[in-house]
């Protein structure tokens, strides 16, 4: 379907005619409408040519020429919009991408789960403590964590605060990259600061030295700097959950057909909101951005094919990413028929593995966590399933942080259940910490370096 034909049958607000899951209920519709008008008049956070550049890179990943690294916080907090926190997230993603380039021998598409990851899906609309029942916390863009009526009442002005913080985050990341933070000539910017001596740190430093020496050798041969070695492309992503917000940042641009979500480069649909007759599918089918949808149980091959038809009817390369999130317990059983169905219909998709969400568990003391070893094993299993079906393992999607929090168990750092209370910061889901994230990248690099089959 051509963009002009699709635009005629779609509007940024046409999702409002469909069942909309996971949406907050605002007590004052006029106040919400006023905020949405203000959002619609603010400068965009990203540009259409950046969006199109990402789509092209994802198309290359779908052909096995690149590899997608997507990672960041489970849910961003307004108070974490600080220079040190943002730089730490960028740093670990840059370090991980460097490791993956070395291991996979292909270019890496770097996408951060930030600058908009402020809304979270929840399993219930309300939370009850004792005799008090209040709206559930849905992320900083909707309400606050405090358990009282004022904090939990959805406040539309928080949409503006979220947009402003997303803008600050994007601009600071651009300033860091343009200022040389990603320059391979200055790996000291990416030094590791582990609390203890670690073989992991030593392996990473050997890799950095090898890359630096190779770069110096090539530049000595060519007689000058290699173009592009002092900066990288970096893109933003978030779950497009809050549809009023997404509608408000959807724009038309000069000299391009169709509508773009200019609040992020790469929005995705969650596993809980992918109903074919639902509002999220209706909204996402009309924007020109590359988009993703998370698929996990329960889902059948027919549903996956219907999602491909609804979200990418023209079978455009780079348009649709399928992010698998099954969990180690069922991935070997559930994923193969889905991959086979997509392959048999020759649907152009990018296969990406989210090994985090399906492996969430709760400890005996009621703390949500994930085990490093199970995350890694789901990655290995997923990649083997894709390879067996003749599909490219195109990327990974992690919830992680650049800080050494204690939220996930295991890894070389040896976190146990007793460690979880030491520095557990996430308000929703547990994240890989700094050391675990880099170890995961090193393990993944070895996996990608193995011969197919």
N, C-alpha and C positions, 0 to 999 in steps of 0.2 A: 504494500500500500504506500503510495507516495505521501510525502509530508503534507502537501496541500489537501489531499483527500482526507487524511487522518485528522487534520486540523478542523475540517468542516464538521466532523462528527464528534469532536472533543473540545472541551473548554477547561480552563484551569479549575473551575468550580463544579464540573459535571460529576465529580466524585460524591457531591452532596446528595445526589439522587440514589445512592447505593448504600447498603448497610455498612456502617463505619465502626470497626472494632477498635478498642483501646484508645478512645478519644475522651479527654476530660470534659466534664460538664461545668460550664461557667455560669455563675448565678446572674450575671449582668450581660446579656447579649449585646447591648449597645456599647458597653465598654470594650468588649472583644472586637466589635466592628471598627471602633475608633483606632484601636491598636493595629489592626490588620491594614487599615488605610495608611497609617504611618509607616508600617513596614514596607508597604508597596512603593513608597516614595523614596526610601533610602537607597544609597548607592549599592550596587551588587557586590558580593564578596568575591566572586570569581567571574571570569570572562568566558564567552562562548568559544573563543579560539583555544583556551586552555581545555575546555570540555572536549572539544573535537580532537585535540592532541592526545588526550587520555584515551579517547575511544580508539584512535589509531593504534596506540601502544597496546591496548587490550586485545585488539584484533591480531596483532603480532604475537601476543602471548597465546592466543587461541591456536595459532599455527605452530607453537612450540619454539618461537624465536625469542621470547622474553618470559619472565617469571614474575608474578605479582606477589609482593609483600604488603599485606594490609594489616595494620595493627594499631592499638591504642587502648584508651580506657574503656571499661565496660560502660561507664556513664560519667561524663565530665561534670565537675562541680564548679559553680561560679567562683568560689574562693580560690580554686586552683589556677585561675587565669593570672599566673605570675611568671616572670621571665625565667626563673630557675626551673620551674616545673615544665614549662613548654620546651626549653632547651634540652632538658633531660629526655623527654619523649622523642624529640628529633634526633638526639644523639644515639639512642639505642636503636632506632630504626635505621639510621645511617650505618651503624656498626653491623647490624644484622644484614643489611643489603650488601655491604662489602664482603662479608663472609659468603653470602649466596652467590655473588658474582664469581668469586674465586672457585666455589664448589660446582656450580651449575654451568659455568663457562658461557653464560648468556646475560644479557642486560636485564636489570631488575626494574620493575615498575613500582615506585614507592608511593604508598597511599596511607595516610594517617586517619585513624578513627578519632578525629578531633575537629575543633572549630564548628561544632554543631551537634555533638553527641550528648545532648542534654535531656532527652526524653527516653523513658524506658517502658517497655511493655510489662504488665503485671498480671499475675494469675487471678487476682480478684480486684473488684472495684473499690472495696472498703477494707479497713483493718479494724479489728476489735481488740481492745485491751480492757479486761474486766467488764464493766458495764458500759463502756464508752465505745461507740463505733463512728469512725471518721473516714473520709475519702483516703484511699491509699496514696502513698508518695509515688508520683509518676515522673520524677526527675526535676531538676532545678528550673527548667523552663516552664513548668506547670505549677508546682507548689513547693513547700519546704518540708524538711524531715520532722520537725517538732510535732509532738502528738497533742495538738490542740486545734480547735476549729479555725482559728485565724491562720495558722501555718498550713493546714491541709486544704483550705479552700483554694481552688484553682484561681490564679491571679493573672489576667491577660497582660499586665505590664511586664511580667517576667519574660514574655516573648521578646520584647524590646531589649531587655537586659541580656538575654541569650544571644540575640543577633549582634549586639555591641561587643560582647566578649568573643564571639566567633570572629568578628572583624579584627579585634585586637590580636587574637591568636594567629590568624592568617597573615596579617601584616608583619608580625614579629618573626614568623617563620621565613617569610620572603626576605626580610632584612638580614636574618642570619645566613641564609643561603647566598644572597647577593653579596654579602660582606665577606664570604670566604669560609664559612663554618663547614661547608661540605668539600673544601679544597683538599684533594689528595696530596698536595704538596705540604699540607700542615696537619698530619695525623695526630699531632699533640693535642689538637682540639678535641679529639675523641678518646683521650686517655681513659683507662678504666680505673676505678677507685674502689676496689673490693676491700672489705674489712679484714681480709686475711689472704695470705699467699694462696694462689690457686693455679692448678695446671691449666684450667680454662683460660685464665688471663694470659698465661705464658704462650699458649697456642695462638691466641688472638694476636698478641704482640709479634710473634714470629710471622704471622700472615701479613700484618701491616708492614713490617720491615721488608718482606719479600716484594710486596706491591710497590712500595716506595722505591726500592732499588731498581725494579723493572722500569718504573716510570722515569727515573733519572737516566737509565741506560738508553731508553728510546729517545728521550729529549736530547741526550748527548749526540746520538746518531743523526737526528733530524736537524740539530742546530737551533732548537727553540722549543717553546712550550707547545704541548698538544692541545688543540682547541677542545673546550668542553671539560677539561680535567679540573677546573676550579669551581664548578657548580653542578647541581643535579636538578632534574625535574622533581617536584614534590606536589602531590595532590591530596585533597581532603575528601572525607567521606563520613556519612552518618546514616543511621536508620531513619528513613523518611516516615516516621511514625505519626507525628502531629500534623495532620493534613491541612488545618487552617494555616499553620506556619508555612508549610511547603507551598501552598497555593499563593501566599502573599509574596514569596520570593521568586515566583515563576514569571518570566518576562519574555517578550519578543525583542529581537535585536535587529539592527539595520543589516540589510544585505544577506540575511539568512532566513530560510523558511522555518516555521514551527515555533515552538515554545521551549525555553530552557529554564531549568531550575538553577538560578544563579546564586543560591545559598550554599552550594557545595558542588564539587565536580562529579561525585560518584555516590548517589543515594541508593539505598537498598531497602527491600521489603523483608520483614522478619517472618519467621516460620509461623507465628501466630496470626499474621494478617495477610496471608497469601490466598485467601478464599477467592475463587475465580469470579464470583458474582459480587465481590466486595469493593469497598471504596478505594482501597490502596491499589488494587490492580487497575481500576479505572483511572486513577490519577497517574500512575506510573506509565501506562501505555501511551500517554500523550506527550510526554516530555522527550526532548532530543538527547538528553544526557545518556551516557552509558549507565546501565542500571544492573542491579543484582537482586536475586531473590534467594533467601535461605530455604533449603529443603531438608526436612527431617521427618521422622515418623510422627503421625501416620501419613504416608503418601504412596500412590500407585503410579506406574509408568504412564497411564493415560492422563493423570493430573499433570505430570511434568511436561508431557507433550502439549497439553492444553495451555499451560503457562507459557511455553515457547511461542505458541501461535498467538496468544493474546498480547504478549509483551514484545515480540520481535517477529511480526507477521512477514516482513520483507526478508527475514533471515540475514540481516545485516551483520557482517563481522564486527566484533567489538561492542556490539549493542548490549548483549545479555550475558551475564555471569551467573552460574549456578553455584551457590555456596553450600556444600554438603555439611550437615551437622547431625550425625546419627548416634554418636557414642560408640565406644569400643564394643559394647555388648551386642550391638545389632548391625554394625556397618557391613560386615561380611555377608550378612543375609539380605539386607535391604537395598544396598547400593547397586550391585551388579545388574539387576533387571532394569533399573532406571538408566544406567549408562548405555546398556545395550539398546534400549528403546530410542534414545536420543541419537545414537550412532546410526541405527538402522534407517532413521528418517533424515539423516544428514543435516541435522539442525546445527547451526554454527553457534556454539556456546563456549564459554571459558569455564572449565571446571576448577573450582577452588575448594580447599578443605578447611573448614572451621572445626578443629578437634577439641575445642574448649567446651561448648555448651552441652553436648551430649554426655560429658564426663563430670558433670557437677554432682557432688554428693554432700551429705551433711554428717558431721562427726557426732559422736555420742553426746557431746556437750552442746550440740545445736549450731555449730559453725559451718557455713557453706565453704567448701573447698574443692580443689581438683588435684589430681595426682599427675605429676610430670610424666611418669612412665606410661600411663594410660593415654595421655595426650599424644605422646610420641608414637605409641603403637597404633593409634587410630590413623595418624598421618601415614605411617608405613603401609598399613592395610589399604587405605584409600588409594595411595599411589600405585600399588600393585594391581588393584582392581581396574583402575583406569588404563594402566599399561596393557593389561591382559585383553581389554576391549578395544585396543588401538586408539585410545584417546590420550591427549596430552595432560599430565598433571600440571595445571597452569598456575597454581598459586596457593597461598596460605592466608588464613584470616585468624589473627590472635587477639585476645584481650591481654594487654600487657602494660607495664609502666616502666619508666626510666628510674624508678626508686627501688631500693631494696626492702620492699614491704614483705610481710610474711602472711601470704594468703593461699598459695598453692603448695602442696606437699612434694617432697622429693627433689630430684635433681642433684647435681654435684654439690650444691650447698647443703644438702641433707636436712631440709626442713621436716620436722615431725609435727604431730598434733600438738605437742606441748609448746611449739614455737609460734603457733598461729596467733595467740593473744599478744605476742610481743609488739607487733607493728602491723595490725590488720586495719586498713583504712577504707576499703571499698564499702560503699553504702548498699551495693546490690550484688554483683558477682565478683568472685575472686580472680585476680590477675597474676600472670607470670611476673616475677620481679626482674630486676636488671640482670642478675646473674643467670637466672633460669631462662630468660629470653635469649641471651647470647649463647648459652649452651644449646638451646633448641635450634638456633641458627646453625651452629657448628654440626649438630647431628643431622639436620636437614641437608646441609651442604654435602655431607658424606653420602646421604641417601640419593641425592640428585646426581652425584658423580659416579654412581654405580651403573653398569651397562643395563640397558632395558632388558626385561625378562629374567 
